[in-house]
């Protein structure tokens, strides 16, 4: 018998008893019982990559049978973690024994091999040595890297599973056990179990010829992101299929972009197509409140096609009430407003399940489960530091919960890889261990803080070293000071204001917007406000597709590239042309607004363009206005600033300018008209290219020019006409 991703809980003699034949279990959870797993004389078992815990006596007992226990954790046993009785055989490799009275107890003389195991917490009793076994085969407080699990061919087995659910005959019990195995979510688990009980009782009443009370299966999942709403929705669909309530139980995910079109009639078609694909299962609409924007429309006023999607959805739910379950999800306050926006919604979504944010211990448990899944291990000090890290994070409404835990895990393994790459060789123990410094929190916190402050000062000095832009420098510096103060208050446990980091850069081209955006990302990374701070530059062609659905995909791909850094959208106003209501650019804006909300702590967005056009761009969508609350204007460079830019570019290229040359340049820049097409810094570079070309022409007729001649840019090299090139 072969089991995978299996869960068994026992309250009797054993959660699983293998009395004959062969059992293979992979990635499974076995808990409870006097002994969690028992292998009798006629049985054999291979358990790989699993968790065994909470036995009242020994965690695993082999009574004359054969057991192969590989890369498995055995925890919280009152007796031995694993005990091989007389006449037993087997091997134990790469396992962890945690908080048990004994680790591995071998009482058999038939040969039990054990290598690369660890014991921590509780007492430890060295195993009896038999045959060729050596004491050094068993390493205490060491961890050997795991290898890929061997494939196991299932055979006939006499296996009894003690405890409710999970024996393969009751799919609903197995699914409820899977739900119970999720971290936290106690209230959610209770609500789902209650709903399952209601369905079962209704079925029994129908079988008894009694009337069945009406019961709505549609639900609202309310709460912060990263709290398992999609996972629970998927399980709920499978549970309803196991109960026979739904034929398929598949989960179809949708958002506003999947339901709303940009032209009259298109929304009903898109909504119907998505609903039809979910027939027999669950339609899960994430951030459903975006279908009913409080400002009256995604376009800033007038008719919003999201309301057409709601009307279509309500009718389809009525027409196919027994064929599809609809779950709408989003933040709690917004979902309450969403239900109030349409009387048909509140009557159909009678049940709301609140998903609470994870506590610090639960977040640590999530990271530990990711470590086990990917074969890493957290040291005790690392767990403590991890708890402190999560305690210090601000728990705002948009806190990412499990997403944050996953992000922390990914950053830890990245830092570990960087740390180990510095040494020529690394042992198996080192490859699997995650240390406190992999959290980015070395022991010398003062030195780290000093290094961080030094990097911030260096980047600010680089910003202030740019030519001109006095107002830009002031505003960026003040924003960095504010963000640094907010982080300091949060570390001290004080309340702190919510500060939007998204920015609008307005002004003519060539004024340093991209350069400042790159420095801004680096500053946020130095502050620890962003993981990496890289700049990803995009424009309309990078976001807008050529057919329905293509735009959302492109926008998500660009946003994903910017995760951990800054997304810089140049000429952002082209996404909302004033005379094109059906333009795909508006779909890009809708997708962008949702992504900014879902990942507000992971990506900073900077939208750039001409001042008037950017004002119209923000007015086109109320969601943009609420997210871009800070605007920094980049003014045209003055003539003296353009001369300084020219001189700096010339010096970098190996040229020098005399005093009279600089005077002529100033006159040239002074006379240049400052209209919309004026290129500022780009214009200075164009002038340098022209001056260098004219110098080359002048020197062509010179006899053996010296190095000084080749470096000097003279007044005659300046264009005679004081106009732009």
Secondary structure, DSSP 8 states (H G I E B T S, - for coil): -EEES-EEEESSSEEEEEEEEEEEEES-EEEESSEEEEE-TTEEEEEES-EEE--SS-SEEESSSEEEEES-EEE--SSEEEEE-TT-EEEEES-EEEEESEEEEE--SS-EEEES-EEEEE--------TT--GGGS-TT---------------EEEEE-SSS-SSS-HHHHHHHHHHTSSS-HHHHHHHHHHHHHHHHHHHHHHTT---------EEEEE-TTSSHHHHHHHHHHHHHHTTSSSS--EEEE-HHHH--SSTTHHHHHHHHHHHHTTTSEEEETTGGGGG-TTS-TTSSS--HHHHHHHHHHHHHHHTTTT-EEEEEE-HHHHHHHHHT-HHHHHH--EEEEE----HHHHHHHHHHHHHHTT-EE-HHHHHHHHHHHHTS---TT--THHHHHHHHHHHHHHHHHHHHTSS---HHHHHEE-GGGGT--S-HHHHHHHHHHHHHHHHHHHHTSSS-HHHHHHHHHHHHHHHHHHHHHHTT---------EEEEE-TTSSHHHHHHHHHHHHHHHTSSSS--EEEE-HHHH--SSTTHHHHHHHHHHHHTTTSEEEETTGGGGG-TT-TT-THHHHHHHHHHHHHHTTTT-EEEEEE-HHHHHHHHHT-HHHHHH--EEEEE----HHHHHHHHHHHHHHTT-EE-HHHHHHHHHHHHHS--STT--THHHHHHHHHHHHHHHHHHHTTSSS--HHHHHEE-GGGS-SS-S--
